[in-house]
C-alpha cells in the first residue's frame, strides 16, 4: 500500500564503533543526536517527535527509554520507544510522518556493551520453556540456521566464506583505521565469519515533503518503499533454511516503490553471519541459491560490481548488536545523499537496505531509498 506522504532522510549520524570510557551512555546518545541534527541543518526545536529503539537487557536497566528521554531531547516532546529492533524505530518514524500528524522525526538506536554477558542478556529474550534452556543466544540461533542452510545447499559453506572475504575487504576500505574485535565460533560458523559485539549508536532525521521544501534541503534520500514481517518465535516452528518473512518484507517494499531488484544500484544487508547474507540474496531477489557461487565468483556483489553489497563492510566490520539494522538503513541513506565517505558508490540513485534481527533473523525489514521523490 503506498504512503500518502513519503518522508525523506535529511540527516544521519552513524557511529558503528565507539571506544573509550570518557562518555557515559547518556552522553553518547546526546552526542549522536546532535550530530544527526547538525547534518540535517536543524536543531532539536525543529523536531516534532522522537522514536528510539532501546533494549532494557543490553542497557542493563529497566525501561531504558526513560533514561534516554532527556539525552535525545524528549523532555516536553512526543517520544516513543520500540524494544524489538533498531530498524523498527525507522519504520515507526516514517509512518508517523506518513500519517500527516508530524513533519519531522528524530530516529535513534544504540547498543552498549555494559552487560557482563551479552549471551546471557540475549537468552532472557528466549522462550522460557524450550529455547532458553538450550541455552539460546543470537549467535547460537544463527549457527542453527547456518547448519540448516548448509545441509540443503551444496557449496553453501564455500559461498559463505566468499561473502565474509568480500565484506572484510569492503570494511578495510571503508574504515581502514579500525580493526573489529575477534568473533566467536559456533559450528558451522567460524571465528572469521563473525565480529565481536561493540558499543555503537546511530541517529537519523526524517522530514515530510513540505518540511524539505520549506528548508530547501538538498542531499536528501527519499523513502520509496518499505516492508516488514516477523516469523514465529519458536525455532522448531520455522524452516531455518529459508527466510519467508524477508520474502514478504521485500515484496511490500518493491511494490510500494514500484521497482524491481534489477533497478537497485547498491544494497546493505545485515550479515550477522555470511550465511544470513546468502539467505538475504535469495529473499530480496538479488540471486537464487543456484547463483550464489557464480555471482560471488564474478564480483557482482563486490565494489565495482553490478550490485555492490555491504560497501560499509556490514556487521562483520562493526557489530553494535541492537542497532545493526538501523545502521544498514542509514548507510544506504548516506550513499544516496552522496555522504558515505571513503566507501561512496559513484552512481547511487536507488539503494536497498535489509535489516534482520532477533533469533535466526526472526524480524525482517526491507527499505528502499532513492534520490528522486515518489510521485
Secondary structure by P-SEA (a helix, b strand, c coil): ccccbbbbbcbbbbbcccccccccaaaaaaaaaaaaaaaaccccccccbbbbbbbccccccccccccccccccccccbbbbbcccaaaaaaaaaaaaaaccccbbbbbcccccccccaaaaaaaaccccccccccccaaaaaaaaaaaaaacccaaaaaaaaaaaaaaaaaaaacccccccbbbbcccccccccccccccbbbbbbbcaaaaaaaccccccccccccccccccccccccccccaaaaaaaaaaaaaaccccccccccccccccaaaaaaaaaaaccccccaaaaaaaacccccccccccccccccccccccccaaaaaaaaaaaaaaccccccccccccbbbbbbbbcccccbbbbbbbcccccc
